[in-house]
Amino acid sequence: MPDDSLMFDVRAIAEATAKRDEPPPPPPEPPKNTQPEFLALKSTFTPSRGDMGGGFCVIFEGKTGKTVFQAFWLAKPYSTGTLIESTQNWRKFVQSLPQMGPLDKNWGGKLQEQLKDILRIEEKKKLYENYTRPKLRQIESMMRRSFEGITQCVFSATTDAEPVSRNELERAKIIKPLPPSPAELARIQKEQEEREKAQEEERAREEAKKDAAFDGTIIMCAAMVDPVRGKASSEISPGDIIGVSIEGEGTSALVKKFMEENNIEPMFPVVEIKETAGKKFIYVKISDEIRGAIAITKDIKIKIKEDRPPDQPDQHSISFLGDVFFFGLLGVALIALLFVIRYFFF
C-alpha cells in the first residue's frame, strides 16, 4: 500500500474532474505489442444488511507492484441504493464514488487498512500478469472475508481491472514524466539548436535590412575565408568580387540549390558596405532582385576573384613579346630575299 503521501482526497479529485467537463485528449497510440505499464483495480462493495456502501480504486505499476494512486470511499448512510459500475473508466469511477453518500471516516478507515493485507506487492504483480475473471473473483473473495471479519456482515462485491498507460497518468498529474532517453534528449537539443539558429538568422536578416536602401530580398551569407590570398574584410570595397557561402532556408536554400545544379561559382560583386548596431555588413549582388548580406564581426581575409591568376605572366607582356618575335622573323625573311635577288641578278 502507498505511504500517506500517495493518498489522494477523493472529494478533491471528484471536484477537479467535474470542472473539466470536456473529455481529455486521447493519448498517443502506444507502440505495437507494448502492454500498458499500470493496472487499475476497481471494486464496489456493500453488506447484505445495513446501509453502508463503498468502493475503491487502486492503480499500481505492474512490474514493481508499487501503488501510485488509491481512492477509497465508504458511504454511511448509503443513500443511492445502487452501486456504481466497476466496469466504467477509472476516472469516471473515482468521480462517482462521493455520489454514493456521505463519507464514514470511522468504518472507512478500518476497512481501508485491510487493503494492505489483501493487495500485497506480490499479489499485485501476479494480478498485473493475469487479471482474468477467476483472478478477480479471488481478489473479491479475499476482500469479503477481510471486511466481514471487521464488520461482522456478509458482503457482496463487484471487481474489475483496467490497463492504464503512463501517458494517461502523467496527464492526470499522478506520476511525473520520465526523463528523456539519450536519443530523445539529443533530438530535443538538435531541434532547440535549429530553432535558435533560425531565430538568429532572422534577427541578422532584420538588422541587415534596416539601413539597406534595397527593396528586394536580402539573404544571409557567410564569407569564404582565404587566409593566404584573401583580402582583409576591412579593405573590401564596392566592386570587389568575393566568395560567399549561402546559408539558411527558404529563398536562401532555393538560391543555393540553383547555383549547385547549374555549377555556378558563388562569387558576387560587392555593391554596398554599411555599419549598423555595432555590426558591419557587406552586401553583394546575387541578382537584380536578390542581395546577400555578410555580417562581419572581426577582420578576416575573404576570398576574392582576381583579374588574373598570380602565377601567370601579364597578358600585355605576352602580346608584346609575340609582336617582337613576329617582326623579327619578318626582318630575317626580307634580308634573305635581298640576298637571293642579289645573287641571281647582280
TIPA-225293 format. One record per residue (C-alpha): residue in one letter; z, y, x. Coordinates in steps of 0.02 Angstrom, whole numbers, plus 50000, padded with zeros to 5 digits. Each point is the difference from the previous one (the first is absolute). Layout:
REM residues N
{r A {Z Y X}}
...
//
This chain:
REM residues 346
{r M {50000 50000 50000}}
{r P {49970 50177 50060}}
{r D {50130 50119 50067}}
{r D {50064 50140 49889}}
{r S {49871 50113 50081}}
{r L {49865 49892 49921}}
{r M {50071 50010 49823}}
{r F {49903 50114 49885}}
{r D {50058 50093 49846}}
{r V {49899 49922 49860}}
{r R {50021 50152 49886}}
{r A {49932 50117 50135}}
{r I {49852 49884 50030}}
{r A {49966 49991 49814}}
{r E {50005 50189 49981}}
{r A {49888 50027 50151}}
{r T {49877 49870 49936}}
{r A {50000 50076 49826}}
{r K {49952 50170 50073}}
{r R {49845 49922 50075}}
{r D {49906 49956 49842}}
{r E {49836 49981 50090}}
{r P {49977 49828 50077}}
{r P {50010 49992 50191}}
{r P {49836 49990 50094}}
{r P {49942 49822 50029}}
{r P {50049 49932 50171}}
{r P {49863 49966 50127}}
{r E {49934 49825 49989}}
{r P {50092 49889 50125}}
{r P {49898 49898 50122}}
{r K {49935 49838 49930}}
{r N {50111 49846 50018}}
{r T {50152 50112 50032}}
{r Q {50154 49965 49895}}
{r P {50106 50151 49949}}
{r E {50151 50016 50114}}
{r F {50130 50024 49864}}
{r L {50056 49913 49841}}
{r A {50085 50077 49847}}
{r L {50118 49885 49904}}
{r K {50029 50064 49822}}
{r S {50122 49924 49877}}
{r T {50081 50042 49832}}
{r F {50152 49912 49930}}
{r T {50117 50002 49849}}
{r P {50145 49890 49944}}
{r S {49983 49892 49845}}
{r R {50142 50099 49921}}
{r G {50058 50175 50029}}
{r D {49911 50165 50016}}
{r M {49955 50001 50185}}
{r G {49824 50001 50070}}
{r G {49929 50042 50168}}
{r G {49874 49971 50135}}
{r F {49964 50025 50183}}
{r C {49855 50023 50119}}
{r V {50013 49951 50182}}
{r I {49858 50034 50123}}
{r F {50008 49915 50169}}
{r E {49891 49970 50151}}
{r G {49931 49825 49995}}
{r K {50004 49953 50183}}
{r T {50175 50065 50036}}
{r G {50082 49990 49829}}
{r K {50065 50178 50024}}
{r T {50032 50093 49836}}
{r V {49919 50172 49999}}
{r F {50035 50047 49817}}
{r Q {50121 49945 49865}}
{r A {50030 50061 49823}}
{r F {50135 49921 49889}}
{r W {50044 50051 49823}}
{r L {50124 49928 49876}}
{r A {50007 50084 49830}}
{r K {50151 49987 49886}}
{r P {49982 50019 49856}}
{r Y {49826 49928 50008}}
{r S {49917 50120 49876}}
{r T {49818 49950 49993}}
{r G {50026 49819 49951}}
{r T {49842 49949 50094}}
{r L {49986 49963 50186}}
{r I {49862 50085 50098}}
{r E {49858 49894 50065}}
{r S {50026 49939 50178}}
{r T {49812 49972 50017}}
{r Q {49958 50185 50001}}
{r N {49968 50102 50157}}
{r W {50156 50025 50105}}
{r R {49990 50189 49982}}
{r K {49997 49992 49810}}
{r F {50133 49866 50004}}
{r V {50120 50110 50101}}
{r Q {49959 50149 49888}}
{r S {50043 49899 49844}}
{r L {50169 49936 50059}}
{r P {50102 50154 49947}}
{r Q {49920 49990 49827}}
{r M {50100 49841 49966}}
{r G {50160 50098 49970}}
{r P {50143 50090 50089}}
{r L {50048 49933 50171}}
{r D {50159 49895 50010}}
{r K {50054 50028 50179}}
{r N {50147 49878 49991}}
{r W {49905 49844 49946}}
{r G {49841 50060 50085}}
{r G {50087 50012 50168}}
{r K {50075 49827 49983}}
{r L {49835 49916 49955}}
{r Q {49904 50096 50134}}
{r E {50117 49932 50133}}
{r Q {49944 49824 49953}}
{r L {49822 50036 50054}}
{r K {50057 49993 50181}}
{r D {50037 49814 49981}}
{r I {49847 49964 49892}}
{r L {49868 50091 50104}}
{r R {50043 49956 50178}}
{r I {49878 50036 50141}}
{r E {49934 49822 50011}}
{r E {49986 49987 49812}}
{r K {49894 50157 49992}}
{r K {49886 49940 50140}}
{r K {49971 49835 49909}}
{r L {49967 50093 49838}}
{r Y {49871 50111 50087}}
{r E {49907 49848 50063}}
{r N {50003 49914 49830}}
{r Y {50040 50106 49847}}
{r T {49939 49873 49874}}
{r R {50074 49980 49826}}
{r P {50112 49852 50052}}
{r K {50068 50101 50144}}
{r L {50035 50149 49885}}
{r R {50088 49883 49877}}
{r Q {50110 49943 50143}}
{r I {50048 50182 50036}}
{r E {50038 50026 49815}}
{r S {50112 49847 49998}}
{r M {50098 50060 50151}}
{r M {50018 50173 49923}}
{r R {50060 49934 49831}}
{r R {50131 49888 50079}}
{r S {50064 50144 50106}}
{r F {50005 50125 49856}}
{r E {50077 49875 49880}}
{r G {50140 49966 50123}}
{r I {50045 50185 49997}}
{r T {49979 50043 49815}}
{r Q {50040 49830 49923}}
{r C {49842 50020 49894}}
{r V {49840 49899 49989}}
{r F {49852 50103 50064}}
{r S {49814 49992 49966}}
{r A {49879 50079 50123}}
{r T {49816 50032 50035}}
{r T {49940 50021 50180}}
{r D {49835 50045 50080}}
{r A {49936 50040 50176}}
{r E {49869 50128 50051}}
{r P {49919 50024 50171}}
{r V {50015 50180 50061}}
{r S {49896 50080 50136}}
{r R {50068 50107 50140}}
{r N {49890 50146 49945}}
{r E {50080 50000 49828}}
{r L {50176 50004 50071}}
{r E {49952 50137 50122}}
{r R {49932 50107 49858}}
{r A {50161 49971 49903}}
{r K {50095 50057 50157}}
{r I {50099 49839 50003}}
{r I {49946 49956 50176}}
{r K {49932 50108 50141}}
{r P {49821 49979 50060}}
{r L {49977 49894 50155}}
{r P {49955 50093 50159}}
{r P {49813 49993 50035}}
{r S {49933 49862 50112}}
{r P {49929 50049 50172}}
{r A {49823 49986 49930}}
{r E {50044 50104 49846}}
{r L {50092 50127 50109}}
{r A {49848 50014 50114}}
{r R {49888 50027 49848}}
{r I {50116 50136 49932}}
{r Q {50008 50087 50168}}
{r K {49811 49993 50017}}
{r E {49976 50075 49827}}
{r Q {50126 50136 50040}}
{r E {49912 50040 50164}}
{r E {49833 50009 49910}}
{r R {50072 50118 49868}}
{r E {50077 50111 50133}}
{r K {49837 50001 50098}}
{r A {49902 50047 49845}}
{r Q {50124 50139 49960}}
{r E {49991 50065 50178}}
{r E {49810 50000 49994}}
{r E {50004 50093 49835}}
{r R {50119 50131 50071}}
{r A {49891 50020 50154}}
{r R {49846 50014 49891}}
{r E {50082 50136 49894}}
{r E {50053 50095 50156}}
{r A {49823 49985 50069}}
{r K {49930 50073 49838}}
{r K {50118 50151 49993}}
{r D {49907 50120 50113}}
{r A {49833 49912 50012}}
{r A {49862 50108 49927}}
{r F {49908 49847 49936}}
{r D {49974 49945 49821}}
{r G {49942 49823 50038}}
{r T {50099 49843 50038}}
{r I {50115 49992 50151}}
{r I {50048 49830 50070}}
{r M {50127 49965 50135}}
{r C {49940 49937 50169}}
{r A {50075 49957 50168}}
{r A {49927 50058 50164}}
{r M {49923 49873 50118}}
{r V {50097 50013 50163}}
{r D {49907 49996 50166}}
{r P {50127 50029 50140}}
{r V {49865 49996 50137}}
{r R {49852 50101 49939}}
{r G {50075 50077 49844}}
{r K {50025 50183 49966}}
{r A {50174 50069 49970}}
{r S {50031 50037 49818}}
{r S {50060 50174 50050}}
{r E {49827 50033 50072}}
{r I {49898 49933 49855}}
{r S {49895 50134 49918}}
{r P {49878 50009 49854}}
{r G {49835 49919 50045}}
{r D {50078 49859 50102}}
{r I {49953 49827 49938}}
{r I {50154 49890 50002}}
{r G {50039 49820 49957}}
{r V {50111 49964 49850}}
{r S {50076 49850 49913}}
{r I {49997 50011 49810}}
{r E {50161 49947 49915}}
{r G {50068 49975 49825}}
{r E {49934 49937 49833}}
{r G {49885 50070 49866}}
{r T {49866 50114 50069}}
{r S {50056 49966 50178}}
{r A {49975 49813 49978}}
{r L {49828 50025 49922}}
{r V {49943 50114 50142}}
{r K {50066 49878 50130}}
{r K {49913 49852 49916}}
{r F {49835 50095 49987}}
{r M {50005 50044 50185}}
{r E {50040 49823 50052}}
{r E {49862 49925 49893}}
{r N {49872 50124 50068}}
{r N {50062 49988 50179}}
{r I {50035 50187 50009}}
{r E {50105 50058 50147}}
{r P {50148 50103 49936}}
{r M {49961 50157 50103}}
{r F {50001 50163 49903}}
{r P {49987 50185 50043}}
{r V {50154 50110 49993}}
{r V {49976 50136 49871}}
{r E {50173 50080 49992}}
{r I {50170 50000 50084}}
{r K {50154 50065 49911}}
{r E {50187 49999 50022}}
{r T {50112 49991 49846}}
{r A {50182 49955 49970}}
{r G {50025 49970 50185}}
{r K {49856 49876 50007}}
{r K {49828 50014 50075}}
{r F {49852 49933 49902}}
{r I {49827 49967 50071}}
{r Y {49867 49988 49865}}
{r V {49839 49903 50028}}
{r K {49845 49998 49891}}
{r I {49964 49826 49935}}
{r S {49876 50061 49870}}
{r D {49967 50156 49898}}
{r E {50129 49943 49872}}
{r I {50125 49911 50113}}
{r R {50104 50061 50145}}
{r G {50121 49904 50107}}
{r A {50168 50076 50047}}
{r I {50091 49949 50158}}
{r A {50184 50046 50013}}
{r I {50045 50038 50182}}
{r T {50185 49991 50043}}
{r K {49983 49994 50190}}
{r D {49867 50035 50129}}
{r I {49889 49847 50021}}
{r K {49832 49965 50079}}
{r I {49870 49973 49865}}
{r K {49839 49906 50023}}
{r I {49851 50118 49994}}
{r K {49813 49974 49996}}
{r E {49928 50065 50162}}
{r D {49827 50080 50014}}
{r R {49955 49869 50129}}
{r P {50089 49852 50078}}
{r P {50091 50056 50158}}
{r D {49928 49858 50106}}
{r Q {49818 50052 49967}}
{r P {49907 50136 50101}}
{r D {49953 50164 49920}}
{r Q {49840 49985 49895}}
{r H {49935 50167 50066}}
{r S {50018 49937 50179}}
{r I {49907 49841 49956}}
{r S {49858 50102 49924}}
{r F {49988 50113 50153}}
{r L {49993 49854 50121}}
{r G {49864 49920 49895}}
{r D {49895 50160 50009}}
{r V {50019 50011 50188}}
{r F {49950 49818 50019}}
{r F {49846 50026 49888}}
{r F {49938 50155 50089}}
{r G {50030 49918 50168}}
{r L {49889 49854 49955}}
{r L {49869 50121 49934}}
{r G {50000 50094 50167}}
{r V {49979 49840 50100}}
{r A {49853 49950 49890}}
{r L {49913 50168 50026}}
{r I {50020 49991 50189}}
{r A {49928 49824 50001}}
{r L {49852 50060 49896}}
{r L {49965 50141 50124}}
{r F {49995 49875 50145}}
{r V {49876 49889 49906}}
{r I {49885 50148 49962}}
{r R {50007 50058 50181}}
{r Y {49961 49826 50065}}
{r F {49844 49973 49894}}
{r F {49927 50175 49994}}
{r F {50044 50082 50164}}
//
